[in-house]
Amino acid sequence: MALVLSALLAGVLAGLRTLQLEAQAQATAGALNLQQARGVAAAMDADLGRFGRDLQAQARLIERLRLLEQPAQLQLLVDSVFAMPSYAWAGVLNRQGRVQAAREGRLIGLDASGTELWRSARRGPHFGDMHEARLLAGLLPSLPSGEPWRFVDVAVPLRDTGGQAIGVLAAHLSWPWLRERIGLYAAAAPAHGAELFLAGADARQRLPEERMGEELPLRPLLAEASQGWRVLAWPDGRRYVIAWAASEGRGPYARLGWVTVVRTPLEAVQAANAPGLRWVWGSAAVTVAGTTAMAWLLATLLLQPLARFVARVRDSDGSAPEPPPRLLPAELAHMHEVVLTLVEQLHRKEAALREALEHVRGGFDNVGRAMPGLLFTRVQRGAETRYTHLSGPVQHYLGVSREELLDDRSGRAWLRHVDPADARHIATLLPRAHAGEPLALSFRVRGGDGQWRHLQTTVVPRDGGSAEERVIDGIALDITALVEARTQAQRASEAKDRFLASMSHELRTPLNGILGFAQLLESRLERPENRRQAAQIRQAGEQLLRILNDVLDLAKIEAERLELERQPFRLEELLRGCHALLAPGAAAQGLRFALELPAQPLPEVLGDAARLRQVLVNLLSNALKFTHEGSVTLALAREPDGPDGTLRVRLEVRDTGIGMSEEQVQRLFEPFQQAEASTARRYGGTGLGLWLSRRLVQAMGGTVEIASTPGRGTTLRLRLRFEPTLAAAAAAAPPDTAAASFGGVRRLNVLVVDDIAINREVLVALVRHQGHMVQECGDGESAVERVADGDIDLVLMDVEMPGLDGLEAARRIRALPGAAGRVPLWAVTGRAFEHDIAQVRAAGMDGHLSKPVSFTALAEVLQAVERGLA
């Protein structure tokens, strides 16, 4: 046995040392090859850079002496400078691309303006990859080897004093000469048996020329690094230590993509390393012999008595002391007594631990029985997975008996009662838990009573697990009641949304008729008393509309579906609009209504102008309602900008009205609350306006402050911050009176589509009142036919109609050919939620007008269509 162990250990060590020596030999060969590849690449870069600089120097001489105007001197210069054997040909191309002077007069007069050399060299230094001679093939003497002439192109521009290209100085470097130079660089190969290759940017071989054009396996290497070394298989099937170095260029030579490759056969590297390997294995053999001898001696003198001692200790149960074996050394005899004492103590501790474990397990089971669910421990050992502990009514929750689950070695017996989709999901998650990742998952399972239950399960890997054994503890809670309650709550929320949408639509439809005809009457009646009464009808309808909008906003906020826009607007323009809207009412009450704006115009900002206008109109309406004499003021002031560059402003609504006490202020911003009951009886209102205003301001990232004194008035202060747009701050543009007035530059032919006659009548009257022609129809099919007939400039169409509704009608209109498919489409509907507007846009409509339709909103749509047709 000792001999086998010694041989095994020595063999392992010798094998590791062999691998180490082979790796060192390969690394040494790779470093030497890389050194040579770098040297050759650097030398070629230096040569080509020198040729480029020489041509640049001669080009400057030609430019300074203006030799392009002196043909004889130019020819003399070319013949004398480029007579070296490194140049196969050299010449000067004039502004038109013709050869004006050339070495030995070859190719003079040739038009080279269509060559890449001419086009590239006019822009800067040009270096062309190796290629065979074409024009010069028959003009140069044959090479002794019989091979065709090959060149590497170098060319630089000739420029006038203004920097404009007036010609090109070009040279063809002799490839045989370059090949000899490269051979000189590679002559002293530092690694035994190394070979040098040169490849182009296309990874095809340039040198040696015997296999020129073959693709070398360089692309993966160059993708990894521009230089390095590896051991890999060559296309010939043999393995080599390969080093490569890509050309890096040398000014003005910007590199041609050439790659220098040096390879050494792996057999040559291993042959050079053979003496060291023989020494390693010889040393291993000597080590085996010596170790075997020492093991035999040790076993004879020490291990046999020690084995008898270990057997005595193993068989002891700690119940009574036992004498040590005979022939045991004194030190081991003393150890025998100590070990037997430890064995006795371990037996006692084992009994105590067993008792504590039973106590903990009992508590664990009690917890499982006390909760709606079960606790479990899952162990995975290799391919086997089993449950070692289960608490709670397993059969009740999983439909599998405890015994079956504990006997199962796949850990999947309970999955057959799980919903199939959930079972597939769980199967993908369990390996992650066994890999050490805590998980939480929920699934549906059919219990022992046949009822489906929802279980929420959390599994946590136990600390201290090994790769061979993974233990996870878990808890599965029955959340069926919670899921059912959540489902019922969702259904109730959806029912509320449907009710609010239906209520909005059903209320907006009659309000559309009331407000529409009220606006028409107010604009057409001549007697002031009649106009005042029509205005009261309109104001009452607008109050109903505000209450309806407040209720819808309340629903959006409660459902957390309130969305704010980010559109550019100017605060001063928005405040002027609010002031103009409420100024007639203030004047009718005999109140002074002031507007205070900053002296310096504020920059354009991004935000939800409509929501901010809603807040200000609400606050101003309350101020006018509760002020009987004195004044109401709307003020805007700029505060110091925030550290993030945001524009910070303060908006104030001040009045000299009835004021409020501290107690009344405390409950002012609660929903459905007013300052006191008498206020509701005297002034009316729902108690939603201020609550909604504060929630909107908070959604904009602002705050609302209030200061009030009974009998002296109230100040509401809004602090908001906005992000300025990219446009520079400028004074607010004066209102476009032309755009605000009714009527346009041309009369439109408007098609009104609604299944309710009163809605059509209102829209027809409003459109005609603004000077346009109107057609009408009561269903979507007729609307599509009218638009297909042509001569329709705008379609105002209801969304909810029997038969073909407005959304499908819009899709069919958009599918019409020609101009009919591009006619402007606007939805006119009582559906005013964001998802309703999104549906309108998705159907291809250009915009959305919510009922009841106002003069102003309709006028803006008509004017936009007029401008588009103008």
ABEGO torsion letter per residue (X at the ends): XAAAAAAAAAAAAAAAAAAAAAAAAAAAAAAAAAAAAAAAAAAAAAAAAAAAAAAAAAAAAAAAAGAAABAAAAAAAAAAAAABAABABBBBBBAAGBBABBBGGBGBGBBAAABAAAAAAAAEBBBBBBBBBAAAAAABBBBAAGBBBBBBBBBBBBBBAAGBBAEBBBBBBBAAAAAAAAAAAAABBABBGBBBBBBBAAGBBAOBAAABGBBBBAAAAAAABABEBBBBBBAAGBBBBBBBBBBAEBOABAEAGBBBBBBBBAAAAAAAAAAAAAAAAAAAAAAAAAAAAAAAAAAAAAAAAAAAAAAAAAABAGABBBBBBBGBBAAAAAAAAAAAAAAAAAAAAAAAAAAAAAAAAAAAAAAAAABBEBBBBBBBBEABBBBABBBEBAAAAAGBBAAAAAABAAGAAAAAABBAAAAAAAAAAAAAAAAGBBBBBBBBBBBAAGBBBBBBBBBBBBBGBBAABBBBBBBBBBAAAAAAAAAAAAAAAAAAAAAAAAAAAAAAAAAAAAAAAAAAAAAABABAAAAAAAAAAAAAAAAAAAAAAAAAAAAAAAAGABBBBBBBBBAAAAAAAAAAAAAAAAAAAGBBBBBBBBABBBBBBBEBAAAAAAAAAAAAAAAAAABABEBBBBBBBBBBBBAAGBBBBBBBBBBABAEBBAAAAAAAABBGBBABAAAAAAAEEAGAAAAAAAAAAAAAGBBBBBBBBBGAEBBBBBBBBBBBBABBBBBBBBBBAAAABBEBABBBBBBBBBABAAAAAAAAAAAAAAGBBBBBBABAAAAAAAAAAEGBABBBBBABBBEBBAAAAAAAAAABBEAAAABBBBBBBABABAAAAAAAAAAGBABBBBOBBBAAAAAAAAAAAAAAAX
